[in-house]
Amino acid sequence: MPAELSLSLKQARRLALAAQGFNGRQPPALVKATQVNRLIDRLGVVQIDSVNAVVRSHYLPLFSRLGNYSPLILEQAAWSQGRRRSLFEYWGHEASLLPMALYPLMRWRMQRAREGRGIYQQMARFGREQQVTIRRVLAIVEQQGAVGAGSLSTREERAGPWWDWSDEKHALEWLFAAGLVTVAGRRGFERLYDLPERVIPAAILQQAPLGEAEAQRRLLLHAASALGVGTEKDLRDYFRLEPADSRGCLAELVEDGQLRTCRVQGWKQAAYCLPEPKVPRKVPASALLSPFDSLIWERSRTERLFDFRYRLEIYTPQDKRVYGYYVLPFLHNERIAARVDLRAERAAGRLAVHAVHEEQPGLDEEGMQALALNLRRMADWLGLEQIQLNCQRPSAARLRAALLLSV
């Protein structure tokens, strides 16, 4: 067995950035579907979120890495019928889009859901107590094809928040978690459910079942590849594995030589990486990041890697917010160097910057120019003609000057 590897914090950052698809190169002039699919294959999972303050979050990680791409490419990969479909929806890291090749690695989770394990207690109880409703809803899907929860509800009033879902919505969500239906498409943001055999390619569905441990080992390997380096908690969090499952699997992967243990400067816990990690000399990438980007979604890892404490303040009362409602971290030259509270004001045709906060030691002039350029690119991508600065902080004055130079 090779000796334990030691990484400086700077090396760990570079390894993580490269593994996550940041390379510092100029964005391509034209982004093709093959590039989008290749990136999602690398990441393994793209988290879906409904908040639309700038754009729905699952579109942002691709923009952060590829630049101006057509969202239609992602929509066709995720929700089209036919050969262009290369992704499926499931509980990967929360609600997620995943490459079709990972579908067999999720079937153990679907089986556990059928048994009432690994899902919310309320849903598990519904699965135990409401099989008549579940069978009725499944029969409707079998007969009608892709349906949304709204068209099935027998409630007279409009459904409220998730704990006030209709029985039909509960049934569809249970069936989805159990793998008995899948997402065929979306109407607006509403999921449309259909049978897996009408959505997932037959070649994928007909693959021989994997044992739980084998599927979990493969998911951990994918997480290690996508993260570059991570602790046991980092790796299992990527696909939301349980500690009891991941620890034994990690030990087996190390024993088999498929993973290597390492020590990262300043980290208390041991870490893991692929056997021969290639650390770039530098990663001069600049990007605005979704709050749900896989580079930063595990907040404790973000603090260890970047000395950057990040909390989403959407659900924090306005008078208690520190940074703003929908704040995008700004990655620049291997640091998370600033955070920007943004809103796409579509009716007015503008990208509104409500707050700019620099992280110590701040952004130099080149860094502020890079932030201005990223905001210009984002506005262009979103089809917004103007950028409006509503912030009175000194950082905003510097950004305003940089935006004028970037025109």
N, C-alpha and C positions, 0 to 999 in steps of 0.2 A: 504494500500500500504506500503511495507517495506521501512525502512529508506534508504537514499542514501548510497551506499557502498563507502568506501574510500580504494584505493589501493596505496601502495608505487610503485615507478617506478620498483623496483626489482620484486615485485609481478606481475606487469603488464607484464614484460618481460617473466617471467616464465609461466604465463597464456598463452601468445601468442605463445611461443615456443612449449608448450605441445599441444595446439590446432592445430598447424601446423604439428604435427606428429614427432617432435623431442623429443626423450625420453632418449638419452644418453646411451642406451643399445648397446651391441656389435651387429654389423650387422649379420643377419642370414647367416649360411653357404650356404643355398640354398633358394633363393627367389622364391616363387611360385606365380602363377597368382592371387590366392585369396588375397595374401598380397598386390599386386599391385592394384587390384581393390578396396580393403578396404581403402587403402591410398587415392586413387583418390576420392572415395566417401566422405572421410573426408574433403579433400581440396575443392571438388566441381568443380574445374576448374584448368586446366593446360594450360598456355599460350603457343602458338605455335610461333616460330620465325625462320626465314630462315637462319640466320647467322650460319655458320658452322666452326667457328674458332677453337673450341674445339670439340663440338658435337652439333647438333641442340638442342635448348634450352629446348624443351619439354621433352627430355630424362633426363635432369639433376636433376630436383626436386626429382625424384624417387631415383636416385643414392644418392643424398644428405641425404636421410632419410633411405634408405634400404641397401645401399652398392651395391655390385656387383650383378646386376640382368641382365637378358637377355633382350635387347631392343626388341627382337621378341615378348615378352609378351605384351609390350605396343602396338606394331604394330598390333598384333592379336586382342587386345581389341578395337583398334580404327578403323581398316580398313579391317579386315577379314570378310568373309561371314559366316553366321551361328551363332551358339550358343556362340562362343568365343567372339563375338562382344558385348562389354558392354559400349562403348563410342560413342559419336557423335561429329562432328565438328559444331561449330557455333560461333557467336559473343557473347562470355561470358564476359571475360575480354580481349579485343582485340580478335584476332582469337584464338580459344581455343578448347581443348578437354574437354568434360563434361560427367559426368555419364548419361546413358540413362534415368534414372529416372527424370532428370531435363528437358528433352525435352518438356513436357507439360508446364513447367514454362517459356519457351522461346517463346511460340506461340503468345503472345501479342506483342512481339518485332517484330516477323515476320509480323504480321498484320500491325503494324505501318510502317514497311518498305514498304509494298505494297502501303501505303498511302503517301509515300514520307517523313515520319517522322523518326527521329532518325538515319538517314544515311547521308553520304556525299552529299552536295548539287549537285555535278556533277552527282552522281548516281541517286538522286531523279529526276533531270531534264531528265536524260536518260530514266528513267521509265515513265515519262510523255510523252516524245516526240518520243520514239522509240518502241512503243508497237508492231509494225509489226515485227521488228527484234526479239523482245523478244518472240513473239508467234512462229516465225520460229525456233528459237533455242530450245524452249521447245518441239516443235514437233519432232525435231531431237533426243532429249534425250528420248522422249517417244518411238520412233521407234528403236533407236540403243542401248539403255542402256547406261552404264557408258561411258562418253566422257570427254576429256580434251579440254581446250580452243584452244590449238595449232592445234588440228585436225579439228576445225570448222572454223578457221580464213579464211576469203576471201582476206586478205591483201597479196600482193606479198612479201613485205619486212617483216623481222622479227619484231615483236612488240617491242617497246621500254619500258621505265618505265611506271608506272601505269597510268599516265595521257595520255600516248600514246597507251593505250590498243586498240585492235581491237574491232569492234562493238560486235562481238560474245563473247569476253571476258567480256565486259561490261554487256551484256545480261545475261551471266551465273552468274556473281557476283550479279546482281540485283535479279535474280531468287533465288539465294542462300540466300541472305538477307531476301527475302520475304517468304522463307520456301517452295517454289515451287519445288526446287531441293535441294538435300543435297549431302554431300561428300560420295561417295561409296568406295573410295580408293585413293591411290596415285601412280603415276608413277614417280619414283624419288621423287622430291618434288612437282610435278604438281598435282593439285587436279583433280580427276575424278568425274564428277557429274552424279547423277541419280535421279530418282523420289523417294521421301521419302518412298512410299509404298514398294519399292524394297529393302530398306535399314533399315528403322526403324521398330522394331517389331510391329505387328498389335495391340498387347495389349496396347502398348504405344500410337499409333496413334488414337485408338478408345476411349481413355479416354475422358470423358466429358470436354468440354472447361472450363478453369478457367477464372474468371474475372481478369482484369489487376491488381487491387489492391490486390487481394488474391495471385496471382502469385508473385507480388513484395514483399508482406509480407513474403512469404516463402523463397524468395531469400535473403532477409535481415536476416532472422533467420539463414539461412545456412551460410551467411557471418559472423554473430556473433559467430556461433559455430566454424567456421574455423579460425577466427582471435583471439578468446579468449576474447579480449576487443578492442573496437575501437570507435572513434567518429562517428558522423553521416556521415561525408565525407568519413571516412575509410570504413564504412559498405556499402555505396552506390557505392563506387569506385570498390568494389570487383567484382560486376557483371555489372558495368557501368550503374547504374541507374541515372535518372535525379533528381536534388534536389527537384523539385516540386512533384515528385512521392514519394521520400523516406521519406520526413519529416512527412507527414501525416501518412504514414504506420508505422513509428517508434513510433509515439505517440500512435497509436492504439495497437501496440505490448506491449508497456509499460503498457498501461491501462489494457490490458488483462492479464498481468502478465507473458507474454512469454519472455519479456526482462526486464532488470533492469538498471536503470541509476546508474552511478558511477562516482567518481572523481579519477583521476590518478595524482599522485604527479608531478607537473611541467607542466601539460597540461592545456592550457587555456580553451579549450572546454570541455563540459560534454561528458562522454563516456557511452557506453552501453555494457552489457555482459549478459550471460544467468542467470537465477534467482539464482542458487546456484553454483557459480564458485568454482572449486576445484583447488587451487593454489599448485603446487608441491613444495616440500621443496627445490629442486634444479634440474636443467636440465643440466647435464654435457656433452652436445652434442658437437661434433666437425664436421664441414662439410664445404666444398667448395660450394658456392651458385651460381646458375645461376643469371645473371643480371635481369632475368624475373621471379625469384622465387616469389611466392605469399607472402612469409614472408617479402620481402623488396620492392615489386614493387611500392607501394605507398611511394614515397620518403620522403614526409613530416612526415609520420608515422615512417619510419625508423629512421629519425633524432630524433623524440620524444622518441622512444623506446630505441635506442642504441647510441644516440649521434654520429651518423655516417652519414656524408653527402656523398651521392653517386650519380654520374652522369655517364652514359655510354658515352664514348668518341669516339665511332666508327666514328661518323660524324664530329668530331673535327679535323681540320688540324693537321697533325702529330707534327709540331713544337709548337703547342699550347696545346698538351695533357699534363695533369699533371701526370696521373698514367699509361696510356697505352691504347691500342686499345680494348682489350677484357678482362676486369678485373673482376675476381671472388672474391667477399667478402669471408673472412674466418671466420666462426662462431666458437667460442671456449669458453666453460664455461660461457655461457650467455652474452658474448660480441661479437661484430664483431671486431676481434682483429687484422686483417690484410687484405690486398687486394693483389691479385696476378694476374699479366698479363700473361695469358697462351695461348699457341697455340699447337694444335695437328698437328705435322708434320708427316703425315701418310706415305709418301713415304720414309722418313728416319727412320720410326719406333720409333719416340721419342716424348715425351711431353716436349715442350720448355717453360721454365720459363723466360720471358723477364724482369720482374720486381717484386720485393717483397717490399711492403710498410707496416711496422708495424704501428698500431694505438697506440696512447698514452694510457697507460704507456708501451706499447710494449708487446712482448711475452716472458714469462719466458722459461726456458729450457724445461719444460714439454709441454708448448704450442708450441714451435718450433718442438719438436718431433711429436706432434699431427699433425701439418701442413705437415711435411715430410711424415707421415703415410698416410694422406689423398691424397697427391700427388702420392704416390706409388699405393694406391688403385685405383685412377683414371686412372693412366697409365695402370694398369693391366686390368681394365674394358674396356678401349679403345683398348686393344691389342697392346700397345706400350711398347717396351722392355726397352727403356732408358728414363731417365729424364735429360735434359740438362739445366744447369743454365747459362743464358746469362746476368745476372744482376751483376753489380759490387758494389752494395750497401752493407754496413756492414750486413744488414739483410740477404742478400744472402749468405754471408760467414758463418753465423750461420746456415742457412738452409742447406748448403752443408755438414757441419759437421753432422747435424741431419740426412740427407739422407744416409750418410755412415753408421751411426749406425742402420738405419732402414732396411738395406739389409738382 
